[in-house]
């Protein structure tokens, strides 16, 4: 063994470092896009009801590519899939920047749709962290990867502040910065070493079918809770910049609130894995759903900056517990040969819910309400039925007789 090989960290640790770095640096583009995307859409769209459509199309792009991306990585490996996604993210940002220059809302929407391919791949960072990891350490690995979002929470909004008005065309420089971020993707993933499983040979056991997987109570409830946690977070976050500016605050205020929200999403990741190991996956998911409900209640109390900050920070914390907990439930409920099917199916469901939430957010915020205050209230009230659904599903799972679980 050479000295270099002897001094290199073990592969699971090395891969974890790479994935944390990717989440930290490449992930900054998502907070940037969700800070300015609605405002940029509002400046281009002739109908104000369509202001958040570009953000919804990002999520739609993620929905449409979740299963193909999972299948691609199952054959060609995580690294190839992640590099492909950064290329799509860079191309999408380039199209969006050009659309802003020529004032084309349809072209801006196309760029947003392509950016969804990167978002889809970023969702697989957490699953890649469990590859080659013992089951008892998987929740901690997931938490550490998501903790990389702390750097993204700081970097993304700060880049927005520097770039939003840097050129004559507002927000164009922000998308140019996103191109530069994606160019670093191949350099980061060059150090990733996760072997591709390869195609299953004929006659080899491939695990349960999709129908059988969906009949597994743990998988079903994990998907429901993951979808609700992520969709409700997106429902509220999509409308936040519009609500903040519409209620008389500034774009800088909106960037600071989004930054605080993203910090609250990822900072708890340093201990969420330990909490899951101590109290159990279902308990942490239940706490997350409760915190999401509290976030909605706080948002309904008013539209001062302090209320926006508190509501969005609670929203981030609730997402963290609900999403990491449900991901850990899912990771422990399937066999290795079922990985591609389960993960692709899960992210299709999760981001399908996020797409619908994002699409609804714009309608509730800008069309179904008389003003920004009423729109903000409508967005937060819409959380209630979905929290009820997820809470009921989780209680059903926990109360099922142990011999049938």
QUIPE-V971648 format. One record per residue. RES is the residue in one letter. PHI is phi in radians with two decimals (999 if undefined). OMEGA is omega in whole degrees, -180 to 180 (999 if undefined). BURIAL is + if it has 24 or more other C-alpha atoms within 12 Angstrom, else -. Layout:
# QUIPE-V971648
{{RES,PHI,OMEGA,BURIAL} {RES,PHI,OMEGA,BURIAL}}
This chain:
# QUIPE-V971648
{{X,999,-180,-} {X,-1.31,179,-} {X,-1.11,180,-} {X,-1.09,-180,-} {X,-1.13,-179,-} {X,-1.19,-177,-} {X,-1.56,-180,-} {X,-1.26,178,-} {X,-1.18,176,-} {X,-0.95,-173,-} {X,-0.96,180,-} {X,-1.02,179,+} {X,-1.20,178,+} {X,-1.05,179,+} {X,-1.09,179,+} {X,-1.09,178,+} {X,-1.08,180,+} {X,-1.08,-178,+} {X,-1.19,175,+} {X,-1.10,179,+} {X,-1.09,179,+} {X,-1.12,179,+} {X,-1.07,-176,+} {X,-1.25,-173,+} {X,-1.62,-179,+} {X,-1.14,-179,+} {X,-1.17,179,+} {X,-1.05,-178,+} {X,-1.12,-178,+} {X,-1.24,177,+} {X,-1.17,176,+} {X,-1.15,-178,+} {X,-1.14,-178,+} {X,-1.32,173,+} {X,-1.41,-173,+} {X,-1.83,-173,+} {X,-1.05,179,+} {X,-1.19,179,+} {X,-1.19,177,+} {X,-1.15,177,+} {X,-1.06,179,+} {X,-1.09,-179,+} {X,-1.30,-177,+} {X,-1.78,-173,+} {X,-1.30,176,+} {X,-1.37,178,-} {X,-1.90,-178,-} {X,-1.07,179,+} {X,-1.15,-177,+} {X,-1.69,-174,+} {X,-0.97,-177,+} {X,-1.66,178,+} {X,-1.00,178,+} {X,-1.01,178,+} {X,-1.17,178,+} {X,-1.14,-180,+} {X,-1.24,173,+} {X,-1.05,-180,+} {X,-1.17,178,+} {X,-1.07,177,+} {X,-1.03,177,+} {X,-1.18,179,+} {X,-1.07,-175,+} {X,-1.20,-176,+} {X,-1.88,-178,+} {X,-1.05,-179,+} {X,-1.20,176,+} {X,-1.04,179,+} {X,-1.14,178,+} {X,-1.10,179,+} {X,-1.15,179,+} {X,-1.07,-179,+} {X,-1.24,177,+} {X,-1.13,-180,+} {X,-1.72,-172,-} {X,-1.79,176,-} {X,1.79,-179,+} {X,-1.09,-175,+} {X,-1.03,180,+} {X,-1.07,180,+} {X,-1.15,-179,+} {X,-1.19,178,+} {X,-1.18,176,+} {X,-1.00,-178,+} {X,-1.19,178,+} {X,-1.17,176,+} {X,-1.10,179,+} {X,-1.13,179,+} {X,-1.10,179,+} {X,-1.17,178,+} {X,-1.14,178,+} {X,-1.07,178,+} {X,-1.16,179,+} {X,-1.12,178,+} {X,-1.12,180,+} {X,-1.12,179,+} {X,-1.11,178,+} {X,-1.17,179,+} {X,-1.09,177,+} {X,-1.14,-179,+} {X,-1.14,-178,+} {X,-1.76,177,-} {X,1.26,-177,+} {X,-1.80,178,-} {X,-1.21,178,+} {X,-1.05,179,+} {X,-1.18,177,+} {X,-1.09,177,+} {X,-1.14,178,+} {X,-1.11,178,+} {X,-1.06,179,+} {X,-1.15,179,+} {X,-1.06,179,+} {X,-1.19,178,+} {X,-1.08,178,+} {X,-1.12,177,+} {X,-1.13,176,+} {X,-1.11,-179,+} {X,-1.04,178,+} {X,-1.05,-179,+} {X,-1.16,179,+} {X,-1.05,177,+} {X,-1.10,-180,+} {X,-1.55,176,+} {X,-0.99,-176,+} {X,-1.17,178,+} {X,-1.26,179,+} {X,-1.07,179,+} {X,-1.13,-179,+} {X,-1.58,180,+} {X,-1.17,180,+} {X,1.37,-179,+} {X,-1.78,177,+} {X,-1.06,-176,-} {X,-0.91,-177,-} {X,-1.24,180,-} {X,-1.89,-174,+} {X,-1.15,-178,+} {X,-1.10,178,+} {X,-1.22,178,+} {X,-1.11,177,+} {X,-1.04,-179,+} {X,-1.08,-178,+} {X,-1.16,178,+} {X,-1.12,179,+} {X,-1.17,177,+} {X,-1.12,176,+} {X,-1.06,177,+} {X,-1.13,177,+} {X,-1.05,178,+} {X,-1.12,178,+} {X,-1.11,-179,+} {X,-1.14,178,+} {X,-1.50,-174,+} {X,-1.17,-175,+} {X,-1.00,-180,+} {X,-1.08,177,+} {X,-1.15,176,+} {X,-1.15,176,+} {X,-1.08,180,+} {X,-1.05,-178,+} {X,-1.33,-169,-} {X,-1.92,-172,+} {X,-0.95,-179,+} {X,-2.05,-175,-} {X,-1.28,179,-} {X,-2.01,180,-} {X,-1.03,178,-} {X,-1.50,-179,-} {X,-1.01,175,+} {X,1.33,-179,+} {X,-1.12,-180,+} {X,-1.13,178,+} {X,-1.10,-180,+} {X,-1.26,174,+} {X,-1.15,176,+} {X,-1.14,179,+} {X,-1.16,175,+} {X,-1.03,-179,+} {X,-1.07,179,+} {X,-1.06,-178,+} {X,-1.19,178,+} {X,-1.13,178,+} {X,-1.40,-176,+} {X,-0.96,-179,+} {X,-1.05,179,+} {X,-1.18,-180,-} {X,-1.18,-174,+} {X,-1.37,175,+} {X,-1.07,-178,-} {X,-1.65,-179,+} {X,-1.41,-179,+} {X,-2.30,175,+} {X,-2.09,-177,+} {X,-1.06,175,-} {X,-1.29,179,+} {X,-1.08,-178,+} {X,1.43,-180,-} {X,-1.25,178,-} {X,-1.30,180,-} {X,-1.33,-178,-} {X,-1.08,180,-} {X,1.60,179,-} {X,-1.39,180,-} {X,-1.10,-178,-} {X,-2.04,179,-} {X,1.45,-176,-} {X,-1.31,175,-} {X,-1.33,178,-} {X,-1.03,-180,-} {X,-1.10,179,-} {X,-1.17,179,-} {X,-1.11,-179,+} {X,-1.23,176,+} {X,-1.51,175,-} {X,-1.36,-175,-} {X,-1.01,-178,+} {X,-1.16,179,+} {X,-1.09,-179,+} {X,-1.08,-178,+} {X,-1.21,177,+} {X,-1.06,179,+} {X,-1.16,179,+} {X,-1.10,-177,+} {X,-1.19,176,+} {X,-1.12,180,+} {X,-1.11,-179,+} {X,-1.14,-180,+} {X,-1.05,-177,+} {X,-1.30,-177,+} {X,-1.14,-179,+} {X,-1.22,175,+} {X,-1.03,-179,+} {X,-1.20,178,+} {X,-0.93,-176,+} {X,-1.37,-176,+} {X,-1.13,-180,+} {X,-1.03,-178,+} {X,-1.51,-173,+} {X,-1.02,180,+} {X,-1.03,178,+} {X,-1.14,-180,+} {X,-1.18,-179,+} {X,-1.08,-180,+} {X,-1.18,-180,+} {X,-1.15,179,+} {X,-1.62,171,+} {X,1.73,179,-} {X,-1.68,-172,-} {X,-1.85,175,-} {X,-1.09,176,+} {X,-1.09,176,+} {X,-1.04,180,+} {X,-1.08,179,+} {X,-1.11,179,+} {X,-1.16,180,+} {X,-1.19,177,+} {X,-1.09,178,+} {X,-1.09,178,+} {X,-1.10,179,+} {X,-1.11,-178,+} {X,-1.21,174,+} {X,-1.05,179,+} {X,-1.19,176,+} {X,-1.16,-168,+} {X,-1.91,-179,+} {X,-1.01,180,+} {X,-1.13,-177,+} {X,-1.08,178,+} {X,-1.15,-179,+} {X,-2.20,-179,+} {X,-1.04,179,+} {X,-1.05,178,+} {X,-1.16,178,+} {X,-1.13,178,+} {X,-1.11,179,+} {X,-1.10,-177,+} {X,-1.46,-172,-} {X,-1.93,179,-} {X,1.78,-176,+} {X,-1.11,-176,+} {X,-1.10,180,+} {X,-1.10,-179,+} {X,-1.17,176,+} {X,-1.07,180,+} {X,-1.07,177,+} {X,-1.11,179,+} {X,-1.06,179,+} {X,-1.11,178,+} {X,-1.12,180,+} {X,-1.14,176,+} {X,-1.05,178,+} {X,-1.13,178,+} {X,-1.12,178,+} {X,-1.03,178,+} {X,-1.11,180,+} {X,-1.14,179,+} {X,-1.12,-180,+} {X,-1.06,-179,+} {X,-1.33,-177,+} {X,-1.43,179,-} {X,2.82,-175,+} {X,-2.19,171,+} {X,-1.25,-179,-} {X,-1.01,-179,+} {X,-1.08,180,-} {X,-1.25,174,+} {X,-1.08,-179,+} {X,-1.04,-177,+} {X,-1.13,-179,+} {X,-1.07,-177,+} {X,-1.28,176,+} {X,-1.22,176,+} {X,-1.13,178,+} {X,-1.05,179,+} {X,-1.15,179,+} {X,-1.14,178,+} {X,-1.08,177,+} {X,-1.06,-178,+} {X,-1.00,-179,+} {X,-1.14,-177,+} {X,-1.18,-174,+} {X,-1.38,178,+} {X,-1.15,179,+} {X,-1.07,-180,+} {X,-1.23,176,+} {X,-1.11,178,+} {X,-1.14,176,+} {X,-1.04,-177,+} {X,-1.16,-177,+} {X,-1.10,-178,+} {X,-1.56,-172,+} {X,-1.88,-180,+} {X,-2.37,179,+} {X,-1.43,-179,-} {X,-0.97,-178,+} {X,-1.25,178,-} {X,-1.68,-172,+} {X,-0.97,-177,+} {X,-1.07,-179,+} {X,-1.15,-176,+} {X,-1.14,-176,+} {X,-1.18,177,+} {X,-1.15,179,+} {X,-1.11,180,+} {X,-1.09,-177,+} {X,-1.23,173,+} {X,-1.11,179,+} {X,-1.18,-177,+} {X,-1.06,-176,+} {X,-1.36,169,+} {X,-1.11,176,+} {X,-1.12,179,+} {X,-1.13,178,+} {X,-1.06,179,+} {X,-1.09,179,+} {X,-1.15,180,+} {X,-1.12,179,+} {X,-1.12,180,+} {X,-1.17,-177,+} {X,-1.04,180,+} {X,-1.10,179,+} {X,-1.13,180,+} {X,-1.14,-174,+} {X,-1.35,-170,+} {X,-1.94,-174,+} {X,-2.06,-173,+} {X,-1.47,-176,-} {X,-2.29,-175,-} {X,-1.29,-179,-} {X,-2.61,-176,-} {X,-1.12,-179,+} {X,-1.14,179,+} {X,-1.12,178,+} {X,-1.11,179,+} {X,-1.10,177,+} {X,-1.14,180,+} {X,-1.09,180,+} {X,-1.06,-177,+} {X,-1.31,176,+} {X,-1.17,-179,+} {X,-1.16,180,+} {X,-1.23,-168,+} {X,-0.98,-176,+} {X,-1.11,-178,-} {X,-1.35,173,+} {X,-1.12,177,+} {X,-1.11,179,-} {X,-1.06,-177,-} {X,-1.14,179,+} {X,-1.09,180,+} {X,-1.14,179,-} {X,-1.11,-179,+} {X,-1.17,178,+} {X,-1.09,178,-} {X,-1.02,-179,-} {X,-1.13,-176,+} {X,-1.16,-176,-} {X,-1.51,178,-} {X,-1.10,176,-} {X,-0.97,-174,-} {X,-1.04,-177,-} {X,-1.31,178,-} {X,-1.91,-178,-} {X,-1.54,999,-}}
